[in-house]
């Protein structure tokens, strides 16, 4: 483990985090009319929260959750969010780490969990955040199962969470995975964006967008539901199969997401 003086846990600044959360609150509560349900399902000890990711480049998933999390639990126990390397390019890296946003590496996740924190991960990443509108209520992580290994190694429960509404902020047509592969984005683009998709969307004010330009998100109502924790050892034994655990987590999340979708009256309006 890295020297604690330089650890991601020690960098967290509760005062700065509170100021940032206070700034985000009117955005998520007014513009997106957000709700977070089931916060009582969060265990008191360390846990890995696993959630679906929505909203393309303009995702507010973590902000929606953080606002209600800190309102309920206060700032004694940090929330750490695992984020893409691209967010740490340039001068914002230190700022993000001070608010609990850390690089999505097994080492950083293990460190935050060992300190007793709640760690939030979006295994699907950009693949999930750009899922087509026709499949907006389908849980898919693109085959990524590293989160299961992280939870097993740390000996912590997985807390599933599902969110609905974020994928209604514009129309998502396709990820163009085959074209991205054909173009062999292994040079500068691959290093810069670390992605194998070329998402095509339609939104306001630019209309059709292929990654860029970034359209303004519609004021869609976002609802997040936290589900009961999954004790991996209790349910799958002392030597759990990673694929079985992943399939179970996704099945639980899919069932809950379908339930949220049935309660939704209209897109955007909620």
N, C-alpha and C positions, 0 to 999 in steps of 0.2 A: 504494500500500500504506500502511496505517496506520503511524504512528510506532511503531518497534520497542519503545519503552518500554511502550506500551500494547497490544502485539500479543498474540494468543492464545498464541503460542509462548512468549513471555517470561513469561506468567502461569503456565505449567505448573510445578508444584512436585513434584519427584520424591519428596521425603520424605513429603509428605501423600498422594500417590498410593499409595505403598507401604503406608501405614497403612490406607488405605481398602481396598486390594486384600486386605490381610491379614484385614480384618474380613469381607470377602465370601467368602474362600476356604472357611471351614467351611460356609457356606450352600450354595454351588454344588457343593462336593465331597461333602457329606454329605446334604443334603436333596434335591438334584437329581442327585447322583452323576454329575456332568458329566465329559465327555471331550472333548478337542480333538485332532483328528488332522490330520496334514499340515502342521505348523508349519514344516517344512523347505522348503515351497513359497513362503514369504515372502521376497521379494528383499531384498538388503542396502540398496538405495536407497529413495527415496520411492515409495510405491505407494498406490493407492486400493483398499481392500478393500470388496467389494460383497456383502452378505449378505441372506438373507431374515429377516423379523422375526416373532416369535411371542410369544404370551402376553398379548395384550390390554394392559390398563393395568399388569399386574404382569409385565413382561417382564424377563428376566435375561440376555438375549442378550449384551450388552456385558460384563457381569460374568463370565459363563462364559468368554468369550474372553480378557479381560484377565488373569484369574488365571493361565492357562497361558502366555499371551504373555510376561508379565513374569517368570514362573518360568524360562522358556527363554532370554529375551534380556536380562534385567536391566532396569535403569532408566536406561540411557544413551540409549536411543532411545524417545521418547514415543509412545504410542498415543493418537491423537485420535479421539474419537467424535462424529459430527455428530448433534445432537439437536434436537427440536422447540422452538420459541420458548417454549412454555408452561413448560418446565422452568426458564426463566430469569426467571420472574416472582417478585419478592420477594428476600429476603436470601440465598437459596441460589445465586444466579447466580455470584457470585465464587468460592464454594467449588467449584462444578462446573468452572469454567474452570481452576482450579488443579489439578484431577485429570485434565484433558485432555478433558473433555466441553464441546464448543463449539457455538455456534449453527450450524444447517445452512444456511449461506449460501455462495455461490460464492467470495466474498472470503475467508472464514475457511478454507475448504477449500484454496484456492490458497496461502494463507499457510503453512498447516501442511505442505503438500506441498513448497513451496519451501524449507522448513527441513529437509527430509529425513525427515519423519515418516511413519508409517503412519497413514492416515486411514480410519476405518471408517464406512461409510454403509449405511443401510437404506432403499433407494429407495422401497419400498412403504409405509413409515410405518404409520399406523394402519390403512390399507386392508389391508395385508398382515397386521398383527398380529391383526386381527379376521376373518381369512378363515374361512369356515365349516368345521366339523370334517369335513364330507364332502369338502372340498377341501384338507385340511390339508397334503397332500404335493404341492401345485401351486404353482409359482413364478409369481407375478403381482405386478407393481409398479404396477398401475393405470394403465399408460400413461406413467409418469414416466421420463424419459430424461435428466434433467439431469446425472446422475452421469457419463454418457458424455462430455458436453461438458466437464465438469470435468476428466476424465482426459486428453482430447485437448488441451485448452488448456494443462494443466500438463506434458504430454509424459511421463506416467507410465503404467506398466502397470496394468491392472485385475486384482485378485486375487479371484476368486469364492470364496465360502464358503457352505456350506449347513448348516442346523441342523435337527435333528429332535427331537421330544419336547415342546418348549415349548408347542405348540398342543394338547397333551393335558392342560393344567393345569385345564381345565374344558370344557364343551361349548359350542361356538360355533354358533349357529343361523343367523343372518342379519345382514347389515349394514344392512338397511332403507334402501338408498340412495334408492329412489323416494319413500318417505315423508319422508325427510330433505329431499329436494328439494321435495316438495309443501309442507312446512312452511316452506320458504324460510328456512333458518337463516342469514340474512344480517345479523341484528342483533347483539345482545349475545352470543348463543350462538356465532355464527359467528366473531366477533372473539375470543371467549374460548377456544374450543376448536379453531378452524381446522380443521374437519372437515366432511365432507358425508355422514357415515354416522351411523346410530343402531343400534349393535350390540346384539343380543339374545343373552344367554348364560345357561347354567344351571350353577350350581356350589354350593360349600359356603362359608358356612352360609346364604346368603340365598336360594338357589334361583334363580328367574328374575331377571335383571338387565337393564335397558336402560341401558347406560353405567354407571349407578350403581344400587345400592351395589356395591362391589368385593368379589368373592368371593375367598376364600383359595385360592391355587394348590395343586393336588394335587402330591405329591412325585414328579413324573414324571422319568424319566431323560432327560437332554439330551445329545445327541452333536452336535458341530460338526466339520465337515470342511473344511479349507482346500484349495483346488484350485490347480493350476499357474497362474502368471500369464499374462495375455493381453497380448501386445505388439501394440497397436492398429495402429501404423504398419506393422509387419512383416506383419500378417495382412490389413489393409484398405487399405494404401497411405497416401500422404501427405495425401490429402483424403478421409478416411473418411466414410461415410454413417452418421449417428447411429443411425438406425433399424436398419440392418443390424448394427451393433455391439451394440446393445441386444438384438436377437433372438438373436444368437450367445451373448451372456453368459447370457441366460435359458435357452437350450437346454442349455448346458454345465451350468448349475446344476440344471436339471430332471433331466438324466440322473443326476447325482450324488445328488440327493435320492431319486430312485426306488431307487437302489442302497442307500442307507441304510435306506429303508423295507422293502426285501426282507430285510434282516438283522434287523429288529426283530421280536421274538417276540410280545410283548403290549403293548398301550397302557399307559402309565404305568410298568409294570415294566421295559420296555425289551427 
